[in-house]
């Protein structure tokens, strides 16, 4: 599911993947664009939460008898366990590309690969930490879906317990795809065509995993949408923080050089 497109694994392509014209954009302009995406995404998430469509949507797949697809071989073994394995294989290739750049997006500088890996690991670690702190229980724990103790409480209602085990917000499985969003930030300027293909694959895979978990009763759709937003926001903040640090280092070096020459 995370198999990289041919042009992501090889520098050979019928269409030359040249640096984007936005490469010359100022850091402030680029940061403003990314901030706009973050806030628009947050507004759309708020709209979804306001609609309260999580519960009606998941009722399409569950009843008091539970979720028939919870332990089905296709959803549980292939689309859950299998895709998680594929995600880790992709990450292993990304890790090896530090020393063997031809394995993945050969046009990227080594420092961008390292940033990609580190930020992906931050996303991978952050989502489980947030889940551990969450009091929101999974849909399959609800009495109305065959569970034993929990009753539905929206995850954004703070201080009100649902009576279940909690630990279900945001979605961990969707992060198998969405934790790879840092790749878009690394690719978008230097290899824009590859970056667009990569982003499309990550988003489609993430949406597919989100829907699988909803069909299994493991998560509401909003749980996965928040995972996507968190991973995107972490990626944007990390990218611009490192970019600002690099700009500051270049500025200090230039000042030191001018001082030595005068």
For each residue, the residues with C-beta under 8 A, 3 or more apart:
1: 82 83 86 87 177 205 208
2: 83 86 87 89 90 176 177 180 201 205
3: 86 90
4: 8 9 90 93 104 198 201
5: 8 9 194 197 198 201
6: 9 10 13
7: 10 12 13 17 193 194 197
8: 4 5 104 105 194 197 198
9: 4 5 6 103 104
10: 6 7 13 102 106
11: 102 106 107
12: 7
13: 6 7 10 16 17 193
14:
15: 193
16: 13
17: 7 13 107 191 192 193 194
18: 192
19: 23 189 190 191 192
20: 23 188 189 190 192
21: 24
22: 25 30 188 189
23: 19 20 189 190
24: 21
25: 22 29 30
26: 29 30
27: 30 31 240 243 244 247
28: 31 32
29: 25 26 32 33
30: 22 25 26 27 33 34 240
31: 27 28 34 35 240
32: 28 29 35 36
33: 29 30 36 37
34: 30 31 37 38 236 239 240
35: 31 32 38 39 236
36: 32 33 39 40
37: 33 34 40 41 232 236
38: 34 35 41 42 229 232 233 236
39: 35 36 42 43
40: 36 37 43 44
41: 37 38 44 45 228 229 232 233
42: 38 39 45 46 229
43: 39 40 46 47
44: 40 41 47 48
45: 41 42 48 49 222 225 226 229
46: 42 43 49 50
47: 43 44 50 51
48: 44 45 51 53 221 222 225
49: 45 46 52 154 156 222
50: 46 47
51: 47 48
52: 49 55 56 154
53: 48 56 57 221
54: 57 58 154 220 221 222
55: 52 58 59 152 220
56: 52 53 59 60
57: 53 54 60 214 220 221
58: 54 55 61 62 139 145 214 217 220 221
59: 55 56 62 63
60: 56 57
61: 58 67 68 69 214 215 216 217
62: 58 59 66 67 139 140 145 146 217
63: 59 66 145 146
64: 144 145 146
65: 68 146
66: 62 63 70 140 145 146 217
67: 61 62 70 139 140 145 146 215 216 217
68: 61 65 72
69: 61 72 74 75 215 216 217
70: 66 67 75 76 140 216 217 218
71: 76
72: 68 69 75 76 216
73: 76 77 78
74: 69 77 78 79
75: 69 70 72 78 79 80 212 215 216
76: 70 71 72 73 79 80 81 216
77: 73 74 80 81 82
78: 73 74 75 81 82 83
79: 74 75 76 82 83 208 209 212
80: 75 76 77 83 84 173 212 213 216
81: 76 77 78 84 85
82: 1 77 78 79 85 86
83: 1 2 78 79 80 86 87 176 205 209
84: 80 81 87 88 173 176
85: 81 82 88 89
86: 1 2 3 82 83 89 90
87: 1 2 83 84 90 91 176 177 180
88: 84 85 91 92
89: 2 85 86 92 93
90: 2 3 4 86 87 93 94 180
91: 87 88 94 95 117 120 180
92: 88 89 95 96
93: 4 89 90 96 97 103 104
94: 90 91 97 104 113 116 117 120 183
95: 91 92 98 117
96: 92 93 99 100 103
97: 93 94 100 101 102 103 104 105 113
98: 95 101 110 113 114 117
99: 96
100: 96 97 103
101: 97 98 104 105 106 108 110 113
102: 10 11 97 106
103: 9 93 96 97 100
104: 4 8 9 93 94 97 101 113
105: 8 97 101 108 113 183 186 187 191 194
106: 10 11 101 102
107: 11 17 190 191 194
108: 101 105 112 113 116 186 187 190 191
109: 112 113 190
110: 98 101 113 114
111: 114 115
112: 108 109 115 116 186 190
113: 94 97 98 101 104 105 108 109 110 116 117 186
114: 98 110 111 117 118
115: 111 112 118 119 182 186 238 239 242
116: 94 108 112 113 119 120 182 183 185 186
117: 91 94 95 98 113 114 120 121
118: 114 115 121 122 238
119: 115 116 122 123 182 185 234 235 238 239
120: 91 94 116 117 123 124 179 180 182 183
121: 117 118 124 125
122: 118 119 125 126 234 238
123: 119 120 126 127 175 178 179 181 182 230 231 234 235
124: 120 121 127 128 175 179
125: 121 122 128 129
126: 122 123 129 130 230 234
127: 123 124 130 131 170 171 172 175 179 227 230 231
128: 124 125 131 132 172
129: 125 126 132 133
130: 126 127 133 134 169 170 230
131: 127 128 134 167 168 169 170 172
132: 128 129 167
133: 129 130
134: 130 131 155 166 167 168 169 170
135: 161 162 166
136: 153 155 162 166 167 168 169 223
137: 141 142 147 150 162 163 164 165 166 167 168
138: 141 164 168 217 218 219
139: 58 62 67 142 145 217 218 219 220
140: 62 66 67 70 145 146 147 216 217 218
141: 137 138 145 147 148 149 150 162 164 165 168
142: 137 139 145 147 150 151 152 162 164
143: 146 147 148 149 150 151
144: 64 147 151 152
145: 58 62 63 64 66 67 139 140 141 142 217
146: 62 63 64 65 66 67 140 143
147: 137 140 141 142 143 144 150 164
148: 141 143
149: 141 143 163 164
150: 137 141 142 143 147 162 163 164 165
151: 142 143 144 162 163
152: 55 142 144 162
153: 136 157 160 161 162
154: 49 52 54 157
155: 134 136 169 222 223
156: 49
157: 153 154 160
158:
159:
160: 153 157
161: 135 153 166
162: 135 136 137 141 142 150 151 152 153 166
163: 137 149 150 151
164: 137 138 141 142 147 149 150
165: 137 141 150
166: 134 135 136 137 161 162
167: 131 132 134 136 137
168: 131 134 136 137 138 141 218 219 223
169: 130 131 134 136 155 219 223 226
170: 127 130 131 134 174 175 223 224 226 227 230
171: 127 174 175 210 213 218 219 223 224 226 227
172: 127 128 131 175 227
173: 80 84 176 209 212 213 218 219 224
174: 170 171 177 178 206 209 210 213 219 223 224 227 228
175: 123 124 127 170 171 172 178 179 227 231
176: 2 83 84 87 173 179 205 206 209
177: 1 2 87 174 180 202 203 205 206 208 209
178: 123 174 175 181 202 206 224 227 228 231 232
179: 120 123 124 127 175 176 182 231
180: 2 87 90 91 120 177 183 202
181: 123 178 184 185 199 202 228 231 232 235
182: 115 116 119 120 123 179 185 186 231 235 238 239
183: 94 105 116 120 180 186 187 195 198 199 202
184: 181 187 188 195 198 199 202 235
185: 116 119 181 182 188 235 236 239
186: 105 108 112 113 115 116 182 183 190 195 239
187: 105 108 183 184 190 191 192 194 195 198
188: 20 22 184 185 191 192 195 196 199
189: 19 20 22 23 192 195
190: 19 20 23 107 108 109 112 186 187
191: 17 19 105 107 108 187 188 194 195
192: 17 18 19 20 187 188 189 195 196
193: 7 13 15 17 196 197
194: 5 7 8 17 105 107 187 191 197 198
195: 183 184 186 187 188 189 191 192 198 199
196: 188 192 193 199 200
197: 5 7 8 193 194 200 201
198: 4 5 8 183 184 187 194 195 201 202
199: 181 183 184 188 195 196 202 203
200: 196 197 203 204
201: 2 4 5 197 198 204 205
202: 177 178 180 181 183 184 198 199 205 206
203: 177 199 200 206 207 228
204: 200 201 207 208
205: 1 2 83 176 177 201 202 208 209
206: 174 176 177 178 202 203 209 210 224 227 228
207: 203 204 210 211 224
208: 1 79 177 204 205 211 212
209: 79 83 173 174 176 177 205 206 212 213 224
210: 171 174 206 207 213 214 219 221 223 224 225 227 228
211: 207 208 214 215 221
212: 75 79 80 173 208 209 215 216
213: 80 171 173 174 209 210 216 218 219 223 224
214: 57 58 61 210 211 217 218 219 220 221 224
215: 61 67 69 75 211 212
216: 61 67 69 70 72 75 76 80 140 212 213
217: 58 61 62 66 67 69 70 138 139 140 145 214
218: 70 138 139 140 168 171 173 213 214
219: 138 139 168 169 171 173 174 210 213 214 223 224
220: 54 55 57 58 139 214 223
221: 48 53 54 57 58 210 211 214 224 225
222: 45 48 49 54 155 225 226
223: 136 155 168 169 170 171 174 210 213 219 220 226 227
224: 170 171 173 174 178 206 207 209 210 213 214 219 221 227 228
225: 45 48 210 221 222 228 229
226: 45 169 170 171 222 223 229 230
227: 127 170 171 172 174 175 178 206 210 223 224 230 231
228: 41 174 178 181 203 206 210 224 225 231 232
229: 38 41 42 45 225 226 232 233
230: 123 126 127 130 170 226 227 233 234
231: 123 127 175 178 179 181 182 227 228 234 235
232: 37 38 41 178 181 228 229 235 236
233: 38 41 229 230 236 237
234: 119 122 123 126 230 231 237 238
235: 119 123 181 182 184 185 231 232 238 239
236: 34 35 37 38 185 232 233 239 240
237: 233 234 240 241
238: 115 118 119 122 182 234 235 241 242
239: 34 115 119 182 185 186 235 236 242 243
240: 27 30 31 34 236 237 243 244
241: 237 238 244 245
242: 115 238 239 245 246
243: 27 239 240 246 247
244: 27 240 241 247 248
245: 241 242 248 249
246: 242 243 249 250
247: 27 243 244 250 251
248: 244 245 251 252
249: 245 246 252 253
250: 246 247 253 254
251: 247 248 254 255
252: 248 249 255 256
253: 249 250 256 257
254: 250 251 257 258
255: 251 252 258 259
256: 252 253 259 260
257: 253 254 260 261
258: 254 255 261 262
259: 255 256 262
260: 256 257
261: 257 258
262: 258 259
